[in-house]
Amino acid sequence: MPKMKSHRGAAKRFKVKKSGTIKRAKAFKSHILNKKSAKRKRNLRKATSTAPANAKVVKKMLMK
């Protein structure tokens, strides 16, 4: 039986924290930044956790 592989795209985007929650980067920080305020861009730099509704699916993708 072959080994289970983690979803490589998900592995690059998410990290599982010690508490079991999944850390992710925020969206909307790549381009068209002129109209966004400095405060908004600064807050987009911070990492956040995934919604519980999506966490189960992401964990399944990250299983090795």
N, C-alpha and C positions, 0 to 999 in steps of 0.2 A: 504494500500500500504506500503511495507517495505521501510525502510530508504535506501538512497544511501550510500554506503560505499566507503571510499578512498582505493586505491590500496596500500596495506600495504608494499609491496616491494618498491614501488615508494616513499611512505611517509618516509621511512627510509633513502633513498638516496638523496632526493631533498628537498630544502626549498625555499619558495616563498619570495623574498625580498619585501620591501615596494614599490619599483619602479615597481614591477610586474615581474621583470626578475627572472629566476630560477637559484639558486645556486646549484652547484654540485661539487663533488670531482673529481680529475683527476685519470685516470686509470694508470696501469703499475707500481704500487708502492708496490705490495704485495710480490713478490718473484723474484729470479734471479737478485739481486741487485748488485752483484759483478762487473759486466761489465758496469754498469751505473755510470756515473761520479757524484761527490758530488753536482756539480751545477745542474745537471739534476734532481737528487733526491730531492734537496732543492726546486726546482721549482714545482715539483710534489706535494709537501705538500700544496701549495696554492690552494684555491678554485677558481673556474671559473664559468662562466654562460653557460647555454645550448645554442645550436645553435637555431636561430629563427625557423628553419624547424622542430625541435623536441619539441620546447616549447609548442606548441598548444596541442600536444598529452600528454605531461607530466602534463600540467594544468588540462586536462580532467581526468587524473588518480588521481590527488590530490584533486579533488572536493569531498566534504563530503556530 
